[in-house]
Amino acid sequence: MRKILFIWLVIFLTACSSVSEKEMDTIQQIERDLSSIVNSNTVKVSSNPNDYITAHLEEFNNIVSSQQIGLNHFLNKFEENDENGLNEYIMAAACVRILGDKNPVKEWSTGREWYEKYTADKG
């Protein structure tokens, strides 16, 4: 009986660690995709954040496909700083797409504005 319990404990701990490893891998990929979008040489002359998304639609869709992991990661990033640039706009746009109809913020012009309205609605 003790041996069976030990085996189940090992399986459980292994499963838990691989979930967190998978989540960390996903977050690292999200960060690579976000960096690729924001640091794009193809649209450096544009002041329209949507041009960056359009030029890197594959990376943006990869971020959106991360679903809850991406949403949580970006919400944490918003919470950790007060920045309000291109990075935050792309993060907010991804959050809006991930949330879909569950997005309570209908009008926003900056990433920080979206986040502040989102957290005010959730609070």
C-alpha positions in Angstrom: 0.0 0.0 0.0 2.8 2.4 0.9 4.5 1.7 -2.4 1.3 2.5 -4.4 0.9 5.7 -2.5 4.5 6.6 -3.2 4.1 5.9 -6.9 0.9 8.1 -7.1 2.7 10.9 -5.3 5.6 10.8 -7.7 3.1 10.7 -10.7 1.2 13.7 -9.2 4.3 15.8 -8.6 5.7 15.0 -12.1 2.4 16.1 -13.6 2.4 19.3 -11.6 5.9 20.2 -12.6 5.3 19.5 -16.3 2.2 21.8 -16.3 4.3 24.6 -14.9 7.1 23.9 -17.4 4.6 23.9 -20.2 3.2 27.2 -18.9 6.7 28.7 -18.7 7.5 27.6 -22.3 4.2 29.2 -23.4 5.1 32.5 -21.6 8.5 32.5 -23.2 7.0 32.0 -26.6 4.5 34.8 -25.9 7.4 37.1 -25.0 9.3 36.2 -28.2 6.2 36.9 -30.3 5.5 40.2 -28.5 9.1 41.2 -29.0 9.0 40.3 -32.7 5.9 42.5 -33.2 7.1 45.5 -31.2 10.6 45.5 -32.6 9.5 45.1 -36.2 11.8 46.7 -38.8 9.1 46.6 -41.4 6.8 49.1 -39.7 9.2 51.3 -37.7 7.9 54.4 -39.5 4.3 53.8 -38.5 2.7 55.4 -35.5 -0.4 53.1 -35.8 -0.1 50.1 -33.4 -2.4 48.1 -35.6 0.1 48.2 -38.4 2.5 46.3 -36.2 -0.2 43.6 -35.5 -1.0 43.4 -39.2 2.6 43.0 -40.2 3.0 40.2 -37.7 -0.3 38.5 -37.7 1.1 35.0 -37.3 2.9 36.1 -34.0 -0.2 37.9 -32.8 -2.4 34.9 -33.5 0.1 32.7 -31.6 -0.2 35.0 -28.6 -4.0 34.9 -28.8 -4.0 31.1 -29.1 -2.3 30.9 -25.7 -5.7 31.9 -24.3 -5.8 32.0 -20.5 -2.0 31.7 -20.1 -1.5 34.8 -22.3 -4.3 36.7 -20.7 -3.0 36.1 -17.2 0.6 36.9 -18.2 -0.4 40.2 -19.8 -2.6 41.2 -16.8 0.3 40.5 -14.5 2.6 42.6 -16.7 0.2 45.5 -16.7 -0.1 45.2 -12.9 3.7 45.3 -12.5 4.4 48.5 -14.3 2.8 51.8 -15.3 4.1 51.9 -18.9 1.8 52.9 -21.7 3.5 52.3 -25.1 3.4 50.0 -28.1 4.1 47.0 -25.9 1.0 47.7 -23.8 -1.2 48.4 -26.8 -0.3 45.0 -28.4 -0.9 43.3 -25.0 -4.3 44.9 -24.6 -5.3 44.1 -28.2 -4.3 40.4 -27.6 -6.3 40.4 -24.3 -9.4 41.8 -26.1 -9.1 39.0 -28.7 -8.6 36.4 -26.1 -11.6 37.6 -24.1 -13.9 37.9 -27.1 -17.5 38.6 -26.0 -16.4 38.5 -22.4 -14.3 41.7 -22.8 -16.2 44.4 -20.8 -14.2 47.3 -22.3 -15.7 48.5 -25.5 -13.8 51.7 -26.1 -10.1 52.3 -25.4 -7.3 54.1 -27.2 -4.2 52.9 -25.3 -3.2 49.7 -23.6 -3.1 51.3 -20.2 -6.6 52.7 -20.7 -7.9 49.3 -21.6 -6.2 47.7 -18.5 -7.5 50.4 -16.1 -11.1 50.1 -17.5 -10.8 46.3 -17.4 -9.7 46.2 -13.7 -12.2 48.8 -12.7 -15.0 46.6 -14.2 -13.6 43.5 -12.5 -13.2 45.2 -9.1 
